[in-house]
Amino acid sequence: MDINISAAKKNVSEKGFLDIDIDPTIDLFYEIEQLKKEKNAILLAHYYQEPDIQDVADYIGDSLGLAQQAEKTNADIIVFAGVHFMAETAKSLNPAKKVLLPDLKAGCSLADSAPADLFKRFRDKYPEHIVISYINCTADIKALSDIICTSSNAKAIIESVPKDQPIIFAPDKNLGAYLNKQTGRNMVLWNGACMVHEIFSLEKITRLKIRNPKAKVIAHPECEEAVLKIADFIGSTTQLLKYAVKDNCNEFIVATETGILHQMQKDAPQKTFIPAPPNNSCACNDCPHMKLNTLEKLYLCMKYEIPEITMDENLRLASLKPITRMLDISRAAGLIG
């Protein structure tokens, strides 16, 4: 199938992805594997992607693991099945490589909650503070930060900073509040949050726990404090997966995006994993941004090498510095995502 590349790029600029028909008889799994070999491409996928994408990925992980994989890959092309800030991070680390994202509109509600102009004004109110930003933010916010962290390494990152050094933590207020308790710090928090992790219903989780008394509640630290208080274990996406697989309990109520349940079920098929119910009428706690990527978009993205992530070089260098500091501290602490 031949396409007009200039027309295709216009198509992408309007819709965020390459919207052309695919022969319904082709085996997308096979074709994607062939494209990876032909183009020396690596496919990195977040745990929150749909199961088909996870199954065809070369590496599946959380934000720390994905950043580490992006840093060390020898591939010519990095295909990122995730959201925009993740692909930006990969590009920051790999300026000479082509970085592709199946749908450019795969954004992040948490990243959107911290506009760079407003955050700069906020930061300027605290000139003695350093800025530690959660990786779920735009390159513009990273450029305004001193160190980046993920939920896997945030405690180690914060504890690497002298106790007398005041800190601004952005953009997730729930994660920041949790980390203040974990570290005994009093970081100034930006008022941002993740739409998925804020939507869980304490009342519904409590009723679910009553119906499943043997189940443990495991939660991501981006959840609100009321949910974290009833959790048996709190951790990053990777930490939740490892805990659920290794723990002696056979039933878990999982308070994070439902995509992780696919890997949990694969790694521990004998166990039961129940998605924590949200406070909405559709009973869904999927990230609408993560789920914009599909196997079809992924195939087209790899075949035609669009949409491609590009960055202004000054912004790339400014955002790279705090990412590099995060990776260096993580290595020193022996942390793997």
Contacts in CASP RR format, 6 or more apart in sequence:
PFRMAT RR
TARGET T0000
AUTHOR 0000-0000-0000
METHOD contacts of the structure
MODEL  1
MDINISAAKKNVSEKGFLDIDIDPTIDLFYEIEQLKKEKNAILLAHYYQE
PDIQDVADYIGDSLGLAQQAEKTNADIIVFAGVHFMAETAKSLNPAKKVL
LPDLKAGCSLADSAPADLFKRFRDKYPEHIVISYINCTADIKALSDIICT
SSNAKAIIESVPKDQPIIFAPDKNLGAYLNKQTGRNMVLWNGACMVHEIF
SLEKITRLKIRNPKAKVIAHPECEEAVLKIADFIGSTTQLLKYAVKDNCN
EFIVATETGILHQMQKDAPQKTFIPAPPNNSCACNDCPHMKLNTLEKLYL
CMKYEIPEITMDENLRLASLKPITRMLDISRAAGLIG
1 20 0 8 1.000
1 23 0 8 1.000
3 20 0 8 1.000
3 304 0 8 1.000
5 304 0 8 1.000
5 306 0 8 1.000
8 18 0 8 1.000
8 20 0 8 1.000
8 304 0 8 1.000
8 306 0 8 1.000
9 306 0 8 1.000
11 18 0 8 1.000
11 19 0 8 1.000
11 20 0 8 1.000
12 18 0 8 1.000
12 104 0 8 1.000
12 306 0 8 1.000
12 307 0 8 1.000
15 105 0 8 1.000
16 103 0 8 1.000
16 104 0 8 1.000
16 105 0 8 1.000
16 307 0 8 1.000
17 102 0 8 1.000
17 103 0 8 1.000
17 104 0 8 1.000
17 105 0 8 1.000
17 292 0 8 1.000
17 297 0 8 1.000
17 300 0 8 1.000
17 301 0 8 1.000
17 307 0 8 1.000
18 297 0 8 1.000
18 300 0 8 1.000
18 301 0 8 1.000
18 304 0 8 1.000
18 306 0 8 1.000
18 307 0 8 1.000
20 300 0 8 1.000
22 28 0 8 1.000
22 296 0 8 1.000
22 299 0 8 1.000
22 300 0 8 1.000
28 295 0 8 1.000
28 296 0 8 1.000
28 298 0 8 1.000
28 299 0 8 1.000
29 52 0 8 1.000
29 55 0 8 1.000
29 56 0 8 1.000
29 295 0 8 1.000
31 299 0 8 1.000
31 303 0 8 1.000
32 43 0 8 1.000
32 56 0 8 1.000
32 295 0 8 1.000
32 298 0 8 1.000
32 299 0 8 1.000
32 302 0 8 1.000
33 56 0 8 1.000
35 41 0 8 1.000
35 299 0 8 1.000
35 302 0 8 1.000
35 303 0 8 1.000
36 42 0 8 1.000
36 43 0 8 1.000
36 58 0 8 1.000
36 302 0 8 1.000
39 76 0 8 1.000
39 77 0 8 1.000
39 302 0 8 1.000
39 305 0 8 1.000
40 75 0 8 1.000
40 76 0 8 1.000
40 77 0 8 1.000
41 75 0 8 1.000
41 76 0 8 1.000
41 77 0 8 1.000
41 78 0 8 1.000
41 79 0 8 1.000
41 302 0 8 1.000
42 58 0 8 1.000
42 59 0 8 1.000
42 69 0 8 1.000
42 73 0 8 1.000
42 75 0 8 1.000
42 77 0 8 1.000
42 78 0 8 1.000
42 79 0 8 1.000
43 56 0 8 1.000
43 57 0 8 1.000
43 58 0 8 1.000
43 59 0 8 1.000
43 79 0 8 1.000
43 81 0 8 1.000
43 298 0 8 1.000
43 302 0 8 1.000
44 57 0 8 1.000
44 58 0 8 1.000
44 59 0 8 1.000
44 61 0 8 1.000
44 66 0 8 1.000
44 69 0 8 1.000
44 70 0 8 1.000
44 78 0 8 1.000
44 79 0 8 1.000
44 80 0 8 1.000
44 81 0 8 1.000
44 90 0 8 1.000
45 53 0 8 1.000
45 54 0 8 1.000
45 57 0 8 1.000
45 59 0 8 1.000
45 60 0 8 1.000
45 61 0 8 1.000
45 81 0 8 1.000
45 82 0 8 1.000
46 60 0 8 1.000
46 61 0 8 1.000
46 62 0 8 1.000
46 63 0 8 1.000
46 66 0 8 1.000
46 81 0 8 1.000
46 82 0 8 1.000
46 83 0 8 1.000
46 86 0 8 1.000
46 290 0 8 1.000
47 54 0 8 1.000
47 60 0 8 1.000
47 61 0 8 1.000
47 62 0 8 1.000
47 237 0 8 1.000
47 238 0 8 1.000
47 241 0 8 1.000
47 257 0 8 1.000
47 259 0 8 1.000
47 260 0 8 1.000
47 262 0 8 1.000
47 263 0 8 1.000
48 82 0 8 1.000
48 237 0 8 1.000
48 257 0 8 1.000
48 258 0 8 1.000
48 259 0 8 1.000
48 260 0 8 1.000
48 287 0 8 1.000
48 290 0 8 1.000
48 291 0 8 1.000
49 57 0 8 1.000
49 60 0 8 1.000
49 81 0 8 1.000
49 82 0 8 1.000
49 259 0 8 1.000
49 290 0 8 1.000
49 291 0 8 1.000
49 293 0 8 1.000
50 259 0 8 1.000
50 291 0 8 1.000
50 293 0 8 1.000
50 294 0 8 1.000
50 295 0 8 1.000
51 259 0 8 1.000
51 262 0 8 1.000
52 295 0 8 1.000
53 81 0 8 1.000
53 293 0 8 1.000
53 294 0 8 1.000
53 295 0 8 1.000
53 298 0 8 1.000
54 60 0 8 1.000
54 259 0 8 1.000
54 262 0 8 1.000
54 263 0 8 1.000
56 295 0 8 1.000
56 298 0 8 1.000
57 81 0 8 1.000
59 65 0 8 1.000
59 66 0 8 1.000
59 69 0 8 1.000
60 263 0 8 1.000
61 237 0 8 1.000
61 238 0 8 1.000
61 337 0 8 1.000
62 150 0 8 1.000
62 151 0 8 1.000
62 152 0 8 1.000
62 236 0 8 1.000
62 237 0 8 1.000
62 238 0 8 1.000
62 337 0 8 1.000
63 86 0 8 1.000
63 89 0 8 1.000
63 135 0 8 1.000
63 136 0 8 1.000
63 150 0 8 1.000
63 151 0 8 1.000
63 152 0 8 1.000
64 135 0 8 1.000
64 150 0 8 1.000
64 152 0 8 1.000
64 153 0 8 1.000
64 236 0 8 1.000
64 238 0 8 1.000
64 330 0 8 1.000
64 335 0 8 1.000
64 336 0 8 1.000
64 337 0 8 1.000
65 152 0 8 1.000
65 238 0 8 1.000
65 336 0 8 1.000
65 337 0 8 1.000
66 80 0 8 1.000
66 86 0 8 1.000
66 89 0 8 1.000
66 90 0 8 1.000
67 89 0 8 1.000
67 90 0 8 1.000
67 93 0 8 1.000
67 135 0 8 1.000
67 150 0 8 1.000
67 323 0 8 1.000
67 326 0 8 1.000
67 327 0 8 1.000
68 327 0 8 1.000
68 330 0 8 1.000
68 336 0 8 1.000
68 337 0 8 1.000
70 78 0 8 1.000
70 80 0 8 1.000
70 89 0 8 1.000
70 90 0 8 1.000
70 93 0 8 1.000
70 94 0 8 1.000
71 93 0 8 1.000
71 94 0 8 1.000
71 327 0 8 1.000
73 94 0 8 1.000
73 97 0 8 1.000
75 97 0 8 1.000
76 97 0 8 1.000
76 98 0 8 1.000
77 97 0 8 1.000
77 98 0 8 1.000
77 99 0 8 1.000
77 100 0 8 1.000
77 302 0 8 1.000
77 305 0 8 1.000
78 87 0 8 1.000
78 90 0 8 1.000
78 94 0 8 1.000
78 97 0 8 1.000
78 98 0 8 1.000
78 99 0 8 1.000
78 100 0 8 1.000
79 100 0 8 1.000
79 101 0 8 1.000
79 102 0 8 1.000
79 298 0 8 1.000
79 301 0 8 1.000
79 302 0 8 1.000
80 86 0 8 1.000
80 87 0 8 1.000
80 90 0 8 1.000
80 99 0 8 1.000
80 100 0 8 1.000
80 101 0 8 1.000
80 309 0 8 1.000
81 102 0 8 1.000
81 293 0 8 1.000
81 298 0 8 1.000
82 101 0 8 1.000
82 106 0 8 1.000
82 290 0 8 1.000
82 293 0 8 1.000
83 106 0 8 1.000
83 107 0 8 1.000
83 108 0 8 1.000
83 111 0 8 1.000
83 287 0 8 1.000
83 289 0 8 1.000
83 290 0 8 1.000
84 101 0 8 1.000
84 104 0 8 1.000
84 106 0 8 1.000
84 107 0 8 1.000
84 108 0 8 1.000
84 111 0 8 1.000
84 138 0 8 1.000
84 309 0 8 1.000
85 107 0 8 1.000
85 108 0 8 1.000
85 111 0 8 1.000
85 135 0 8 1.000
85 136 0 8 1.000
85 137 0 8 1.000
85 138 0 8 1.000
85 139 0 8 1.000
87 99 0 8 1.000
87 100 0 8 1.000
87 101 0 8 1.000
87 309 0 8 1.000
88 138 0 8 1.000
88 139 0 8 1.000
88 309 0 8 1.000
88 311 0 8 1.000
88 319 0 8 1.000
89 135 0 8 1.000
89 142 0 8 1.000
89 319 0 8 1.000
89 323 0 8 1.000
90 97 0 8 1.000
90 99 0 8 1.000
90 309 0 8 1.000
91 97 0 8 1.000
91 99 0 8 1.000
91 309 0 8 1.000
91 310 0 8 1.000
91 311 0 8 1.000
91 316 0 8 1.000
92 139 0 8 1.000
92 142 0 8 1.000
92 311 0 8 1.000
92 316 0 8 1.000
92 319 0 8 1.000
92 320 0 8 1.000
92 323 0 8 1.000
93 320 0 8 1.000
93 323 0 8 1.000
95 311 0 8 1.000
95 313 0 8 1.000
95 316 0 8 1.000
98 305 0 8 1.000
98 308 0 8 1.000
99 308 0 8 1.000
99 309 0 8 1.000
100 301 0 8 1.000
100 302 0 8 1.000
100 305 0 8 1.000
100 306 0 8 1.000
100 307 0 8 1.000
100 308 0 8 1.000
100 309 0 8 1.000
101 301 0 8 1.000
101 307 0 8 1.000
101 309 0 8 1.000
102 292 0 8 1.000
102 293 0 8 1.000
102 294 0 8 1.000
102 297 0 8 1.000
102 298 0 8 1.000
102 300 0 8 1.000
102 301 0 8 1.000
102 307 0 8 1.000
103 292 0 8 1.000
103 293 0 8 1.000
103 297 0 8 1.000
103 307 0 8 1.000
104 307 0 8 1.000
105 289 0 8 1.000
105 292 0 8 1.000
106 289 0 8 1.000
106 290 0 8 1.000
106 292 0 8 1.000
106 293 0 8 1.000
107 289 0 8 1.000
107 292 0 8 1.000
108 136 0 8 1.000
108 194 0 8 1.000
108 289 0 8 1.000
109 193 0 8 1.000
109 194 0 8 1.000
109 195 0 8 1.000
109 196 0 8 1.000
109 289 0 8 1.000
110 134 0 8 1.000
110 136 0 8 1.000
110 137 0 8 1.000
110 171 0 8 1.000
110 172 0 8 1.000
110 192 0 8 1.000
110 193 0 8 1.000
110 194 0 8 1.000
110 195 0 8 1.000
110 222 0 8 1.000
111 136 0 8 1.000
111 137 0 8 1.000
111 138 0 8 1.000
111 141 0 8 1.000
111 171 0 8 1.000
113 171 0 8 1.000
113 191 0 8 1.000
113 192 0 8 1.000
113 193 0 8 1.000
114 137 0 8 1.000
114 138 0 8 1.000
114 141 0 8 1.000
114 170 0 8 1.000
114 171 0 8 1.000
114 190 0 8 1.000
114 192 0 8 1.000
116 138 0 8 1.000
116 140 0 8 1.000
116 141 0 8 1.000
116 143 0 8 1.000
116 144 0 8 1.000
119 141 0 8 1.000
119 144 0 8 1.000
119 170 0 8 1.000
119 171 0 8 1.000
119 190 0 8 1.000
120 144 0 8 1.000
122 168 0 8 1.000
122 190 0 8 1.000
123 129 0 8 1.000
123 131 0 8 1.000
123 144 0 8 1.000
123 168 0 8 1.000
126 166 0 8 1.000
126 168 0 8 1.000
126 188 0 8 1.000
128 166 0 8 1.000
129 166 0 8 1.000
129 167 0 8 1.000
129 168 0 8 1.000
129 188 0 8 1.000
130 146 0 8 1.000
130 147 0 8 1.000
130 161 0 8 1.000
130 165 0 8 1.000
130 166 0 8 1.000
130 167 0 8 1.000
130 168 0 8 1.000
131 144 0 8 1.000
131 145 0 8 1.000
131 146 0 8 1.000
131 147 0 8 1.000
131 167 0 8 1.000
131 168 0 8 1.000
131 169 0 8 1.000
131 170 0 8 1.000
132 145 0 8 1.000
132 146 0 8 1.000
132 147 0 8 1.000
132 148 0 8 1.000
132 149 0 8 1.000
132 154 0 8 1.000
132 157 0 8 1.000
132 158 0 8 1.000
132 161 0 8 1.000
132 167 0 8 1.000
132 168 0 8 1.000
132 169 0 8 1.000
132 170 0 8 1.000
132 187 0 8 1.000
133 141 0 8 1.000
133 142 0 8 1.000
133 144 0 8 1.000
133 145 0 8 1.000
133 147 0 8 1.000
133 148 0 8 1.000
133 149 0 8 1.000
133 169 0 8 1.000
133 170 0 8 1.000
133 171 0 8 1.000
133 322 0 8 1.000
134 148 0 8 1.000
134 149 0 8 1.000
134 150 0 8 1.000
134 151 0 8 1.000
134 154 0 8 1.000
134 169 0 8 1.000
134 170 0 8 1.000
134 171 0 8 1.000
134 172 0 8 1.000
134 175 0 8 1.000
135 148 0 8 1.000
135 149 0 8 1.000
135 150 0 8 1.000
135 323 0 8 1.000
135 326 0 8 1.000
136 171 0 8 1.000
136 172 0 8 1.000
136 194 0 8 1.000
137 145 0 8 1.000
137 170 0 8 1.000
137 171 0 8 1.000
139 311 0 8 1.000
139 315 0 8 1.000
139 316 0 8 1.000
139 319 0 8 1.000
140 315 0 8 1.000
140 319 0 8 1.000
141 170 0 8 1.000
141 171 0 8 1.000
142 148 0 8 1.000
142 318 0 8 1.000
142 319 0 8 1.000
142 322 0 8 1.000
142 323 0 8 1.000
143 315 0 8 1.000
143 318 0 8 1.000
143 319 0 8 1.000
145 170 0 8 1.000
145 322 0 8 1.000
146 322 0 8 1.000
146 325 0 8 1.000
147 157 0 8 1.000
147 161 0 8 1.000
147 322 0 8 1.000
147 325 0 8 1.000
147 326 0 8 1.000
147 329 0 8 1.000
148 322 0 8 1.000
148 323 0 8 1.000
148 325 0 8 1.000
148 326 0 8 1.000
149 157 0 8 1.000
149 158 0 8 1.000
149 326 0 8 1.000
150 236 0 8 1.000
150 326 0 8 1.000
150 337 0 8 1.000
151 175 0 8 1.000
151 220 0 8 1.000
151 221 0 8 1.000
151 222 0 8 1.000
151 235 0 8 1.000
151 236 0 8 1.000
151 237 0 8 1.000
151 239 0 8 1.000
152 236 0 8 1.000
152 238 0 8 1.000
152 239 0 8 1.000
152 335 0 8 1.000
152 337 0 8 1.000
153 326 0 8 1.000
153 329 0 8 1.000
153 330 0 8 1.000
153 333 0 8 1.000
153 335 0 8 1.000
153 337 0 8 1.000
154 175 0 8 1.000
154 179 0 8 1.000
155 179 0 8 1.000
155 182 0 8 1.000
155 183 0 8 1.000
156 329 0 8 1.000
156 330 0 8 1.000
156 333 0 8 1.000
156 335 0 8 1.000
157 326 0 8 1.000
157 329 0 8 1.000
157 330 0 8 1.000
158 167 0 8 1.000
158 179 0 8 1.000
158 183 0 8 1.000
158 185 0 8 1.000
158 187 0 8 1.000
159 183 0 8 1.000
160 329 0 8 1.000
160 333 0 8 1.000
161 167 0 8 1.000
163 185 0 8 1.000
166 187 0 8 1.000
166 188 0 8 1.000
167 185 0 8 1.000
167 187 0 8 1.000
167 188 0 8 1.000
168 187 0 8 1.000
168 188 0 8 1.000
168 189 0 8 1.000
168 190 0 8 1.000
169 175 0 8 1.000
169 176 0 8 1.000
169 179 0 8 1.000
169 187 0 8 1.000
169 188 0 8 1.000
169 189 0 8 1.000
169 190 0 8 1.000
170 189 0 8 1.000
170 190 0 8 1.000
170 192 0 8 1.000
171 190 0 8 1.000
171 192 0 8 1.000
172 192 0 8 1.000
172 193 0 8 1.000
172 194 0 8 1.000
172 222 0 8 1.000
173 189 0 8 1.000
173 190 0 8 1.000
173 191 0 8 1.000
173 192 0 8 1.000
173 193 0 8 1.000
174 193 0 8 1.000
174 194 0 8 1.000
174 197 0 8 1.000
174 198 0 8 1.000
174 221 0 8 1.000
174 222 0 8 1.000
174 223 0 8 1.000
174 224 0 8 1.000
174 225 0 8 1.000
175 221 0 8 1.000
175 222 0 8 1.000
176 187 0 8 1.000
176 189 0 8 1.000
177 189 0 8 1.000
177 225 0 8 1.000
178 221 0 8 1.000
178 225 0 8 1.000
178 228 0 8 1.000
178 234 0 8 1.000
179 185 0 8 1.000
179 187 0 8 1.000
179 221 0 8 1.000
180 186 0 8 1.000
180 187 0 8 1.000
180 189 0 8 1.000
193 222 0 8 1.000
194 222 0 8 1.000
195 287 0 8 1.000
196 256 0 8 1.000
196 257 0 8 1.000
196 285 0 8 1.000
196 286 0 8 1.000
196 287 0 8 1.000
197 220 0 8 1.000
197 222 0 8 1.000
197 223 0 8 1.000
197 224 0 8 1.000
197 255 0 8 1.000
197 256 0 8 1.000
197 257 0 8 1.000
198 222 0 8 1.000
198 223 0 8 1.000
198 224 0 8 1.000
199 278 0 8 1.000
199 279 0 8 1.000
199 280 0 8 1.000
199 285 0 8 1.000
200 219 0 8 1.000
200 223 0 8 1.000
200 224 0 8 1.000
200 227 0 8 1.000
200 255 0 8 1.000
200 276 0 8 1.000
200 277 0 8 1.000
200 278 0 8 1.000
200 279 0 8 1.000
200 285 0 8 1.000
201 277 0 8 1.000
201 278 0 8 1.000
201 279 0 8 1.000
202 224 0 8 1.000
202 226 0 8 1.000
202 227 0 8 1.000
202 230 0 8 1.000
203 279 0 8 1.000
204 276 0 8 1.000
204 277 0 8 1.000
204 278 0 8 1.000
204 279 0 8 1.000
205 217 0 8 1.000
205 227 0 8 1.000
205 230 0 8 1.000
205 253 0 8 1.000
205 255 0 8 1.000
205 276 0 8 1.000
205 277 0 8 1.000
206 230 0 8 1.000
208 215 0 8 1.000
208 253 0 8 1.000
208 274 0 8 1.000
208 276 0 8 1.000
208 277 0 8 1.000
209 215 0 8 1.000
209 217 0 8 1.000
209 230 0 8 1.000
209 253 0 8 1.000
212 251 0 8 1.000
212 253 0 8 1.000
212 274 0 8 1.000
214 249 0 8 1.000
214 250 0 8 1.000
214 251 0 8 1.000
215 249 0 8 1.000
215 251 0 8 1.000
215 252 0 8 1.000
215 253 0 8 1.000
215 272 0 8 1.000
215 274 0 8 1.000
216 232 0 8 1.000
216 233 0 8 1.000
216 247 0 8 1.000
216 249 0 8 1.000
216 251 0 8 1.000
216 252 0 8 1.000
216 253 0 8 1.000
217 230 0 8 1.000
217 231 0 8 1.000
217 232 0 8 1.000
217 233 0 8 1.000
217 252 0 8 1.000
217 253 0 8 1.000
217 255 0 8 1.000
217 276 0 8 1.000
218 231 0 8 1.000
218 232 0 8 1.000
218 233 0 8 1.000
218 234 0 8 1.000
218 235 0 8 1.000
218 240 0 8 1.000
218 243 0 8 1.000
218 244 0 8 1.000
218 252 0 8 1.000
218 253 0 8 1.000
218 254 0 8 1.000
218 255 0 8 1.000
219 227 0 8 1.000
219 228 0 8 1.000
219 231 0 8 1.000
219 233 0 8 1.000
219 234 0 8 1.000
219 235 0 8 1.000
219 240 0 8 1.000
219 255 0 8 1.000
219 256 0 8 1.000
219 276 0 8 1.000
220 234 0 8 1.000
220 235 0 8 1.000
220 236 0 8 1.000
220 237 0 8 1.000
220 240 0 8 1.000
220 255 0 8 1.000
220 256 0 8 1.000
221 228 0 8 1.000
221 234 0 8 1.000
221 235 0 8 1.000
221 236 0 8 1.000
222 256 0 8 1.000
223 231 0 8 1.000
223 255 0 8 1.000
223 256 0 8 1.000
227 255 0 8 1.000
227 276 0 8 1.000
228 234 0 8 1.000
231 255 0 8 1.000
233 240 0 8 1.000
233 243 0 8 1.000
233 247 0 8 1.000
235 243 0 8 1.000
236 337 0 8 1.000
237 256 0 8 1.000
237 260 0 8 1.000
238 337 0 8 1.000
240 254 0 8 1.000
240 256 0 8 1.000
240 260 0 8 1.000
241 260 0 8 1.000
241 263 0 8 1.000
241 264 0 8 1.000
241 267 0 8 1.000
244 252 0 8 1.000
244 254 0 8 1.000
244 264 0 8 1.000
244 268 0 8 1.000
244 271 0 8 1.000
244 273 0 8 1.000
245 264 0 8 1.000
245 267 0 8 1.000
245 268 0 8 1.000
245 271 0 8 1.000
249 271 0 8 1.000
250 270 0 8 1.000
250 271 0 8 1.000
250 272 0 8 1.000
251 271 0 8 1.000
251 272 0 8 1.000
251 273 0 8 1.000
251 274 0 8 1.000
252 264 0 8 1.000
252 271 0 8 1.000
252 272 0 8 1.000
252 273 0 8 1.000
252 274 0 8 1.000
253 274 0 8 1.000
253 275 0 8 1.000
253 276 0 8 1.000
254 260 0 8 1.000
254 261 0 8 1.000
254 264 0 8 1.000
254 273 0 8 1.000
254 274 0 8 1.000
254 275 0 8 1.000
254 276 0 8 1.000
255 276 0 8 1.000
256 276 0 8 1.000
257 285 0 8 1.000
257 286 0 8 1.000
257 287 0 8 1.000
257 290 0 8 1.000
258 275 0 8 1.000
258 284 0 8 1.000
258 285 0 8 1.000
258 286 0 8 1.000
259 286 0 8 1.000
259 290 0 8 1.000
261 273 0 8 1.000
261 275 0 8 1.000
264 271 0 8 1.000
264 273 0 8 1.000
265 271 0 8 1.000
265 273 0 8 1.000
275 285 0 8 1.000
276 285 0 8 1.000
277 283 0 8 1.000
277 285 0 8 1.000
278 284 0 8 1.000
278 285 0 8 1.000
301 307 0 8 1.000
311 319 0 8 1.000
330 336 0 8 1.000
END
